[in-house]
Amino acid sequence: MFDFLKKDKTKLQQATINAQLATIHSRLQLEDATLKSKLFISSPTGIATMFAAGSINGALPSKYNISASTIASLIWKAF
């Protein structure tokens, strides 16, 4: 018997496989980023960066209101 939907079934199966692979890849990327972030935060450089960002942010008057992430990124570029 001739299957009229053979090409469509093949495309659907390949799309399902691609979606599963993309999900696995995304999960692995997230786990890798989480691990790298934890390692950086617990490193001496990360601790010094957080301390410097917190001290600068705490020392500035409230009218400047610079976010800690902006200060941390500027300090990180200096290292």
Backbone torsions as a table, in degrees:
resi	resn	phi	psi	omega
1	MET	NA	139.9	-178.5
2	PHE	-84.3	130.6	-179.9
3	ASP	-99.6	110.2	-177.5
4	PHE	-72.0	-22.9	-175.3
5	LEU	-103.3	18.2	-176.7
6	LYS	-60.7	-44.8	179.7
7	LYS	-64.4	-42.1	-180.0
8	ASP	-65.8	-38.8	177.9
9	LYS	-64.7	-40.4	178.4
10	THR	-64.7	-43.6	178.1
11	LYS	-62.7	-40.9	178.9
12	LEU	-64.9	-42.1	179.0
13	GLN	-64.0	-42.0	179.3
14	GLN	-67.4	-38.6	177.8
15	ALA	-64.8	-37.6	177.2
16	THR	-64.4	-44.1	177.8
17	ILE	-62.5	-44.1	178.7
18	ASN	-61.7	-40.4	179.3
19	ALA	-65.6	-40.8	178.2
20	GLN	-64.5	-42.5	178.5
21	LEU	-65.1	-39.1	178.2
22	ALA	-65.5	-38.1	177.7
23	THR	-64.6	-44.3	178.8
24	ILE	-63.6	-43.4	179.7
25	HIS	-62.6	-42.5	178.5
26	SER	-63.2	-41.6	179.4
27	ARG	-64.1	-42.4	179.0
28	LEU	-65.5	-39.3	178.1
29	GLN	-64.0	-41.2	179.2
30	LEU	-65.0	-43.6	178.1
31	GLU	-63.0	-39.9	179.0
32	ASP	-65.4	-44.1	178.8
33	ALA	-64.6	-38.9	178.2
34	THR	-63.9	-44.6	179.2
35	LEU	-62.8	-45.4	179.4
36	LYS	-63.1	-38.2	178.1
37	SER	-65.0	-44.2	179.0
38	LYS	-63.6	-40.5	179.0
39	LEU	-66.2	-38.7	179.2
40	PHE	-68.3	-43.6	-177.7
41	ILE	-63.3	-36.0	-178.1
42	SER	-87.0	-4.5	179.1
43	SER	-79.9	160.9	177.9
44	PRO	-59.5	-37.1	178.0
45	THR	-64.6	-41.9	179.5
46	GLY	-65.8	-40.8	179.2
47	ILE	-65.5	-43.0	178.7
48	ALA	-64.4	-38.9	179.0
49	THR	-64.5	-45.0	179.4
50	MET	-65.2	-39.6	178.9
51	PHE	-64.2	-45.4	-179.5
52	ALA	-64.8	-42.3	179.4
53	ALA	-64.7	-40.5	179.6
54	GLY	-68.5	-38.7	-179.9
55	SER	-70.8	-37.9	177.9
56	ILE	-68.6	-43.3	-179.6
57	ASN	-65.1	-36.5	178.8
58	GLY	-74.9	-28.0	-177.9
59	ALA	-81.3	-24.0	-178.3
60	LEU	-76.2	144.7	173.9
61	PRO	-63.2	157.4	-175.6
62	SER	-67.4	-17.7	-179.1
63	LYS	-69.3	-22.9	178.8
64	TYR	-80.2	-39.1	173.3
65	ASN	43.6	53.7	177.1
66	ILE	-85.3	134.7	-177.6
67	SER	-71.9	150.1	-179.5
68	ALA	-64.8	-32.5	179.9
69	SER	-67.7	-35.2	177.7
70	THR	-65.9	-44.8	178.8
71	ILE	-65.2	-42.1	179.7
72	ALA	-62.6	-39.9	179.5
73	SER	-68.2	-36.6	177.3
74	LEU	-66.6	-41.9	178.5
75	ILE	-67.8	-38.6	179.8
76	TRP	-62.3	-38.0	178.5
77	LYS	-67.2	-28.2	179.5
78	ALA	-70.6	-30.5	-179.8
79	PHE	-75.3	NA	NA
